Amino acid sequence: MHSPPADSSGGPNDLVVEIIETLETCGLEDDGYQLHDYVDIDALEQLLASSDGDIAVQFTVEGIPLEVSPDSVDVIVEDESGCVNE
């Protein structure tokens, strides 16, 4: 089995797991979609790892809007005024 390098703070699969767990908390079953149809995980990981400042990438999976940053995976929700919040 592949292990991340010792200096890695999480590894590539951690981001995938965190995205899937977030989607599951919203009621989306992991067999109901193919994540790679919505986002290129390798490119997302490279983008997040290469950023020197604050960065967040937003995308939607099966109608669930997500915001992924180096620190978290969040569901974006609209408040009563229609504004988008994390």
C-alpha positions as CSV (number, residue, x, y, z in Angstrom):
1,M,0.0,0.0,0.0
2,H,1.2,3.5,-0.8
3,S,2.2,5.7,2.2
4,P,2.6,9.5,2.1
5,P,6.1,10.9,2.6
6,A,7.1,11.4,6.3
7,D,7.1,15.2,5.8
8,S,3.6,15.2,4.3
9,S,0.9,16.7,6.5
10,G,-1.9,14.6,5.3
11,G,-1.5,13.1,1.9
12,P,-3.6,13.1,-1.2
13,N,-6.2,10.7,0.1
14,D,-7.0,12.9,3.1
15,L,-8.5,15.6,0.9
16,V,-10.6,13.1,-1.0
17,V,-11.9,11.5,2.3
18,E,-12.7,15.0,3.7
19,I,-14.6,16.0,0.6
20,I,-16.6,12.7,0.6
21,E,-17.3,12.9,4.3
22,T,-18.6,16.4,3.9
23,L,-20.9,15.3,1.0
24,E,-22.1,12.4,3.1
25,T,-23.1,14.8,6.0
26,C,-25.3,16.5,3.4
27,G,-27.0,13.2,2.6
28,L,-25.2,12.4,-0.6
29,E,-24.2,8.7,-0.8
30,D,-20.7,8.0,-2.2
31,D,-22.1,5.6,-4.8
32,G,-24.4,8.2,-6.2
33,Y,-21.7,10.2,-8.0
34,Q,-18.2,10.1,-9.4
35,L,-16.1,12.8,-7.8
36,H,-13.7,13.0,-10.7
37,D,-16.6,14.1,-12.9
38,Y,-16.8,17.3,-10.8
39,V,-13.2,18.1,-9.9
40,D,-9.7,17.1,-10.8
41,I,-8.4,16.1,-7.4
42,D,-4.7,16.0,-8.4
43,A,-5.0,19.5,-9.8
44,L,-6.9,20.7,-6.7
45,E,-4.2,19.3,-4.4
46,Q,-1.4,20.9,-6.4
47,L,-3.2,24.2,-6.4
48,L,-3.8,24.2,-2.7
49,A,-0.2,23.1,-1.9
50,S,1.4,25.7,-4.2
51,S,-0.5,28.7,-2.7
52,D,1.5,31.1,-0.5
53,G,-1.6,32.9,0.6
54,D,-5.3,32.4,1.3
55,I,-6.9,30.4,-1.4
56,A,-10.2,28.6,-1.7
57,V,-11.6,26.6,-4.6
58,Q,-15.4,26.4,-5.1
59,F,-17.2,23.7,-7.0
60,T,-20.5,21.9,-6.8
61,V,-21.2,18.1,-6.6
62,E,-24.7,16.9,-7.2
63,G,-26.1,20.4,-6.3
64,I,-24.0,20.7,-3.1
65,P,-21.7,23.7,-3.3
66,L,-18.3,23.2,-1.6
67,E,-15.4,25.5,-0.8
68,V,-12.1,23.7,-0.3
69,S,-9.1,25.5,1.2
70,P,-5.8,24.1,2.6
71,D,-7.4,24.0,6.0
72,S,-11.0,22.8,5.4
73,V,-13.8,21.6,3.2
74,D,-16.9,23.6,3.8
75,V,-20.5,23.5,2.4
76,I,-21.5,26.9,1.1
77,V,-25.0,27.9,2.2
78,E,-27.2,30.9,1.3
79,D,-28.7,33.0,4.0
80,E,-32.1,34.5,3.9
81,S,-30.9,37.4,1.8
82,G,-29.6,35.1,-0.9
83,C,-26.0,35.8,0.0
84,V,-23.6,32.9,0.0
85,N,-21.9,32.1,3.3
86,E,-19.6,29.3,4.5
